[in-house]
Amino acid sequence: MATGAGSTWSPRNTGPGSTWSPCNNGCGLYLEPVQLNDRAAVKTRFHLRRDYGNRVNAMKKNNGKSAVQKSPMPPKSPAAFDAQAFLDSAGAARQVAEFQRKEIIFSQGDEPANVMYIQKGGVKLSVVNEVGKEAVVAILGPGEFFGEGCLSDQPLRMGTATAITPTTLLVIAKKEMIRVLHEEHELSDRFISYMLSRNLRTEQDLIDQLFNSTEKRLARTLLLLARYGKNSQPETTVPKISQETLAEMIGTTRSRVNLFMNKFKKLGFINYNKAGLRVHRSLLGVVLHD
């Protein structure tokens, strides 16, 4: 068979119904003589050889390198934000800090710069007036935030935060907290829900202070410390807390607290020893009783 310039048509099959195929090595095209009724095979072979020829020519232009382009990998989607994982670990602009019992976390009058999240332990929030009288505003436990006043451009801390047990906190810088609240809806929903429930509790504390007896106020405070009314199971054993602190929480004297604590113990509503205070569900009767 003749090739190159001046090539001729050459029969491969002289039988009836055969067709002729040109041979051209320059373009990578080659057709075999086939029967007329095998048109599908002609098309397939034609396209395969033309594609091969195109690839050979492309490799020549690219100095022997394949001209086939690899399709780019699709970008990986970012991992879903996990609010609990964020609150349980240190990271950019947030760090884990530990405090011993009675250690001050921040003081009244300090410049606010962080929001705190309690991972473990307990925190007392208190306020002192000009003459030195202290009032306990709240006792907070694991899963609760405090120090959020910095988010509203509060110039100074309005109270003092003190650890009441060995406590582990996640300290989140103000700018970082603002960023995640804007960008991560899971955390912002959780934070807003917490702040609304805490605001409701503050209103209930005020009503309790105005209208209920000392005995009822003490019973309610003990139940709240044991986390009754929460979605989770109540922690019937409360970390050791002094009667003086309880008196500051409900606005009475230590002697009155001691009187009712002994009464609750005799009735079997509570038990307390060096390990801590154990609150029983039966104490609810004191709060619900008219």
NUROMI-285942 format. One record per residue (C-alpha): residue in one letter; y, x negated, z. Coordinates in steps of 0.1 Angstrom, whole numbers, plus 5000, padded with zeros to 4 digits. Each point is the difference from the previous one (the first is absolute). Example, Ala and Ser with C-alpha at 12.3 -4.5 7.8 and 13.67 -1.06 7.14 Angstrom:
BEGIN
site r->A	Y->4955	X->4877	Z->5078
site r->S	Y->5034	X->4986	Z->4993
END
This chain:
BEGIN
site r->M	Y->5000	X->5000	Z->5000
site r->A	Y->5035	X->4987	Z->4991
site r->T	Y->5026	X->4996	Z->5027
site r->G	Y->5037	X->4990	Z->5002
site r->A	Y->5024	X->5002	Z->4971
site r->G	Y->4986	X->5015	Z->4968
site r->S	Y->4971	X->5017	Z->5018
site r->T	Y->4981	X->5025	Z->4980
site r->W	Y->4981	X->5032	Z->5007
site r->S	Y->4963	X->4993	Z->5006
site r->P	Y->4973	X->5026	Z->5002
site r->R	Y->4977	X->4999	Z->5030
site r->N	Y->4980	X->5031	Z->4990
site r->T	Y->4995	X->5012	Z->4965
site r->G	Y->4981	X->5030	Z->5010
site r->P	Y->5013	X->5035	Z->4992
site r->G	Y->5028	X->5013	Z->5022
site r->S	Y->5011	X->4966	Z->5012
site r->T	Y->5037	X->4989	Z->5003
site r->W	Y->5017	X->4966	Z->4998
site r->S	Y->5016	X->4981	Z->5028
site r->P	Y->5028	X->4973	Z->4997
site r->C	Y->4996	X->4968	Z->5020
site r->N	Y->5032	X->4984	Z->5013
site r->N	Y->4997	X->4973	Z->5027
site r->G	Y->5038	X->4996	Z->5003
site r->C	Y->5007	X->5032	Z->5018
site r->G	Y->4968	X->5004	Z->5019
site r->L	Y->4990	X->5031	Z->4980
site r->Y	Y->4965	X->5004	Z->4988
site r->L	Y->4982	X->5030	Z->4987
site r->E	Y->4963	X->5002	Z->4994
site r->P	Y->4986	X->5021	Z->4971
site r->V	Y->4986	X->5032	Z->5015
site r->Q	Y->4988	X->5032	Z->4987
site r->L	Y->5026	X->5026	Z->4991
site r->N	Y->4987	X->5025	Z->5025
site r->D	Y->5006	X->4975	Z->5029
site r->R	Y->5038	X->5004	Z->5001
site r->A	Y->5002	X->5001	Z->5039
site r->A	Y->4984	X->4966	Z->5001
site r->V	Y->5024	X->4986	Z->4975
site r->K	Y->5030	X->5012	Z->5020
site r->T	Y->4987	X->4986	Z->5033
site r->R	Y->4991	X->4966	Z->4985
site r->F	Y->5033	X->4998	Z->4982
site r->H	Y->5020	X->5005	Z->5031
site r->L	Y->4979	X->4977	Z->5022
site r->R	Y->5004	X->4971	Z->4975
site r->R	Y->5037	X->5006	Z->4995
site r->D	Y->5006	X->5000	Z->5038
site r->Y	Y->4980	X->4967	Z->5003
site r->G	Y->5021	X->4985	Z->4972
site r->N	Y->5032	X->5010	Z->5017
site r->R	Y->4989	X->4984	Z->5032
site r->V	Y->4991	X->4968	Z->4983
site r->N	Y->5034	X->4998	Z->4983
site r->A	Y->5018	X->5007	Z->5034
site r->M	Y->4980	X->4973	Z->5017
site r->K	Y->5011	X->4975	Z->4973
site r->K	Y->5036	X->5009	Z->5007
site r->N	Y->4995	X->4995	Z->5037
site r->N	Y->4983	X->4966	Z->4998
site r->G	Y->4965	X->5014	Z->5006
site r->K	Y->5010	X->5021	Z->5030
site r->S	Y->4989	X->5036	Z->5001
site r->A	Y->5027	X->5025	Z->4990
site r->V	Y->4985	X->5028	Z->5020
site r->Q	Y->5024	X->5010	Z->5027
site r->K	Y->4986	X->5009	Z->5034
site r->S	Y->5013	X->5033	Z->5012
site r->P	Y->5021	X->4996	Z->5032
site r->M	Y->4984	X->5011	Z->5033
site r->P	Y->5015	X->5032	Z->5013
site r->P	Y->5023	X->4994	Z->5030
site r->K	Y->4983	X->5006	Z->5033
site r->S	Y->5014	X->5030	Z->5018
site r->P	Y->5015	X->4991	Z->5034
site r->A	Y->4978	X->5008	Z->5030
site r->A	Y->5009	X->5033	Z->5018
site r->F	Y->5022	X->4996	Z->5030
site r->D	Y->4982	X->5003	Z->5034
site r->A	Y->5024	X->5010	Z->5027
site r->Q	Y->4976	X->4993	Z->5028
site r->A	Y->4991	X->4965	Z->4986
site r->F	Y->5037	X->4993	Z->4998
site r->L	Y->5005	X->5009	Z->5036
site r->D	Y->4970	X->4981	Z->5012
site r->S	Y->5008	X->4966	Z->4985
site r->A	Y->5028	X->4975	Z->4998
site r->G	Y->5017	X->4992	Z->4967
site r->A	Y->5033	X->4994	Z->4983
site r->A	Y->5029	X->5009	Z->5024
site r->R	Y->4976	X->5013	Z->5026
site r->Q	Y->4981	X->4983	Z->5028
site r->V	Y->4976	X->5007	Z->5028
site r->A	Y->5014	X->4994	Z->5035
site r->E	Y->4983	X->5002	Z->5034
site r->F	Y->5015	X->5008	Z->5033
site r->Q	Y->4987	X->4999	Z->5036
site r->R	Y->5003	X->5028	Z->5025
site r->K	Y->5036	X->5005	Z->5012
site r->E	Y->5014	X->4977	Z->4973
site r->I	Y->5032	X->5012	Z->4983
site r->I	Y->4997	X->5005	Z->4963
site r->F	Y->5038	X->5007	Z->4995
site r->S	Y->5028	X->5008	Z->5024
site r->Q	Y->5027	X->5026	Z->5000
site r->G	Y->5030	X->4987	Z->4982
site r->D	Y->4980	X->4976	Z->4977
site r->E	Y->5008	X->5000	Z->4962
site r->P	Y->4974	X->5021	Z->4982
site r->A	Y->4982	X->4982	Z->4972
site r->N	Y->4964	X->5012	Z->5000
site r->V	Y->4978	X->5031	Z->5001
site r->M	Y->4969	X->4996	Z->5022
site r->Y	Y->4965	X->5016	Z->4996
site r->I	Y->4976	X->5000	Z->5029
site r->Q	Y->4966	X->4987	Z->4990
site r->K	Y->4986	X->4998	Z->5035
site r->G	Y->5013	X->5006	Z->5036
site r->G	Y->5030	X->5020	Z->5012
site r->V	Y->5037	X->4998	Z->5001
site r->K	Y->5026	X->5015	Z->5024
site r->L	Y->5034	X->5010	Z->4986
site r->S	Y->5027	X->5002	Z->5027
site r->V	Y->5038	X->5003	Z->5004
site r->V	Y->5022	X->4986	Z->5028
site r->N	Y->5034	X->5015	Z->5008
site r->E	Y->5031	X->4982	Z->5013
site r->V	Y->4989	X->5001	Z->5036
site r->G	Y->4965	X->4987	Z->4993
site r->K	Y->4980	X->5032	Z->5002
site r->E	Y->4971	X->4999	Z->4976
site r->A	Y->4985	X->5029	Z->4981
site r->V	Y->4968	X->4998	Z->4980
site r->V	Y->5005	X->5016	Z->4966
site r->A	Y->4964	X->4997	Z->4986
site r->I	Y->4966	X->4984	Z->5004
site r->L	Y->4985	X->4991	Z->4967
site r->G	Y->4965	X->4990	Z->4990
site r->P	Y->4980	X->4987	Z->4970
site r->G	Y->5010	X->5014	Z->4966
site r->E	Y->5036	X->5006	Z->5010
site r->F	Y->5033	X->4986	Z->4987
site r->F	Y->5031	X->4990	Z->5019
site r->G	Y->5032	X->4981	Z->4994
site r->E	Y->5007	X->5022	Z->4970
site r->G	Y->5037	X->5002	Z->5009
site r->C	Y->5007	X->4970	Z->4979
site r->L	Y->4993	X->5021	Z->4969
site r->S	Y->5031	X->5021	Z->5007
site r->D	Y->5023	X->4970	Z->5004
site r->Q	Y->4999	X->5004	Z->5038
site r->P	Y->5023	X->4971	Z->5012
site r->L	Y->4982	X->4994	Z->5033
site r->R	Y->4966	X->5009	Z->5016
site r->M	Y->5006	X->5031	Z->5022
site r->G	Y->4971	X->4992	Z->5023
site r->T	Y->4975	X->4974	Z->5012
site r->A	Y->4964	X->4997	Z->4988
site r->T	Y->4975	X->4986	Z->5025
site r->A	Y->4962	X->4995	Z->4996
site r->I	Y->4981	X->5019	Z->5027
site r->T	Y->4967	X->4984	Z->4991
site r->P	Y->4990	X->4970	Z->4978
site r->T	Y->5014	X->5011	Z->4967
site r->T	Y->4998	X->4990	Z->4964
site r->L	Y->5028	X->5011	Z->4976
site r->L	Y->5007	X->4997	Z->4963
site r->V	Y->5037	X->4990	Z->4997
site r->I	Y->5014	X->5011	Z->4967
site r->A	Y->5034	X->4987	Z->4987
site r->K	Y->5026	X->5027	Z->4993
site r->K	Y->5002	X->4992	Z->4963
site r->E	Y->4963	X->5000	Z->4996
site r->M	Y->4996	X->5033	Z->5017
site r->I	Y->5027	X->5016	Z->4978
site r->R	Y->4983	X->4986	Z->4969
site r->V	Y->4965	X->5014	Z->5008
site r->L	Y->5015	X->5033	Z->5011
site r->H	Y->5016	X->5003	Z->4965
site r->E	Y->4971	X->4987	Z->4980
site r->E	Y->4969	X->5011	Z->5018
site r->H	Y->4998	X->5037	Z->5005
site r->E	Y->4968	X->4998	Z->5022
site r->L	Y->5019	X->4980	Z->5026
site r->S	Y->5032	X->5020	Z->4998
site r->D	Y->4981	X->5033	Z->5004
site r->R	Y->4983	X->4986	Z->5031
site r->F	Y->5032	X->4986	Z->5015
site r->I	Y->5019	X->5033	Z->4994
site r->S	Y->4972	X->5021	Z->5015
site r->Y	Y->5000	X->4977	Z->5031
site r->M	Y->5037	X->5002	Z->5004
site r->L	Y->5000	X->5038	Z->4997
site r->S	Y->4972	X->5003	Z->5026
site r->R	Y->5018	X->4976	Z->5024
site r->N	Y->5033	X->5020	Z->4996
site r->L	Y->4981	X->5032	Z->5009
site r->R	Y->4986	X->4983	Z->5031
site r->T	Y->5035	X->4989	Z->5010
site r->E	Y->5011	X->5036	Z->4998
site r->Q	Y->4970	X->5011	Z->5021
site r->D	Y->5008	X->4973	Z->5026
site r->L	Y->5035	X->5013	Z->5003
site r->I	Y->4988	X->5036	Z->5005
site r->D	Y->4974	X->4988	Z->5025
site r->Q	Y->5027	X->4981	Z->5019
site r->L	Y->5024	X->5031	Z->5001
site r->F	Y->4976	X->5028	Z->5008
site r->N	Y->4967	X->4987	Z->5016
site r->S	Y->4993	X->4990	Z->5035
site r->T	Y->4993	X->4964	Z->5010
site r->E	Y->4963	X->5008	Z->5003
site r->K	Y->4998	X->5013	Z->4964
site r->R	Y->5020	X->4972	Z->4986
site r->L	Y->4977	X->4974	Z->5016
site r->A	Y->4969	X->5019	Z->4988
site r->R	Y->5013	X->5001	Z->4964
site r->T	Y->5010	X->4964	Z->5001
site r->L	Y->4965	X->4989	Z->5011
site r->L	Y->4984	X->5022	Z->4973
site r->L	Y->5023	X->4984	Z->4973
site r->L	Y->4991	X->4965	Z->5013
site r->A	Y->4963	X->5009	Z->4995
site r->R	Y->5009	X->5012	Z->4965
site r->Y	Y->4989	X->5036	Z->5005
site r->G	Y->5012	X->5021	Z->4971
site r->K	Y->4995	X->4972	Z->4974
site r->N	Y->4977	X->5004	Z->4970
site r->S	Y->4978	X->4972	Z->5013
site r->Q	Y->4978	X->5003	Z->5032
site r->P	Y->5021	X->4996	Z->5032
site r->E	Y->4998	X->4967	Z->5018
site r->T	Y->4993	X->5013	Z->5035
site r->T	Y->5004	X->4966	Z->5015
site r->V	Y->5037	X->4990	Z->5001
site r->P	Y->5011	X->4964	Z->5005
site r->K	Y->5012	X->4992	Z->5034
site r->I	Y->5036	X->5014	Z->5005
site r->S	Y->5020	X->4999	Z->5031
site r->Q	Y->5012	X->5031	Z->5019
site r->E	Y->5036	X->4986	Z->4997
site r->T	Y->4997	X->5001	Z->4962
site r->L	Y->4986	X->5036	Z->5001
site r->A	Y->5030	X->5010	Z->5022
site r->E	Y->5024	X->4985	Z->4975
site r->M	Y->4983	X->5019	Z->4972
site r->I	Y->5003	X->5034	Z->5015
site r->G	Y->5033	X->4995	Z->5019
site r->T	Y->4989	X->5001	Z->5036
site r->T	Y->4993	X->4977	Z->5030
site r->R	Y->4969	X->4979	Z->5005
site r->S	Y->4992	X->5019	Z->5032
site r->R	Y->4998	X->5033	Z->4981
site r->V	Y->4977	X->4984	Z->4974
site r->N	Y->4978	X->4987	Z->5028
site r->L	Y->4997	X->5035	Z->5015
site r->F	Y->4989	X->5017	Z->4968
site r->M	Y->4977	X->4971	Z->4989
site r->N	Y->4981	X->5004	Z->5033
site r->K	Y->4999	X->5038	Z->4995
site r->F	Y->4986	X->4996	Z->4964
site r->K	Y->4974	X->4975	Z->5013
site r->K	Y->4988	X->5023	Z->5028
site r->L	Y->4996	X->5029	Z->4975
site r->G	Y->4979	X->4978	Z->4977
site r->F	Y->5026	X->5000	Z->4972
site r->I	Y->5004	X->4962	Z->5000
site r->N	Y->4984	X->4968	Z->5013
site r->Y	Y->5017	X->4967	Z->5003
site r->N	Y->4991	X->4965	Z->5013
site r->K	Y->5008	X->4964	Z->4991
site r->A	Y->4985	X->5004	Z->4965
site r->G	Y->5023	X->5028	Z->4990
site r->L	Y->5006	X->5037	Z->5001
site r->R	Y->4975	X->5026	Z->4988
site r->V	Y->5013	X->5034	Z->4989
site r->H	Y->4978	X->5030	Z->4998
site r->R	Y->5005	X->5030	Z->4977
site r->S	Y->5002	X->5023	Z->5030
site r->L	Y->5035	X->4987	Z->5006
site r->L	Y->5011	X->5022	Z->4971
site r->G	Y->4998	X->5029	Z->5024
site r->V	Y->5030	X->4987	Z->5019
site r->V	Y->5021	X->4999	Z->4968
site r->L	Y->4989	X->5034	Z->4988
site r->H	Y->5002	X->5018	Z->5033
site r->D	Y->5032	X->5022	Z->5003
END
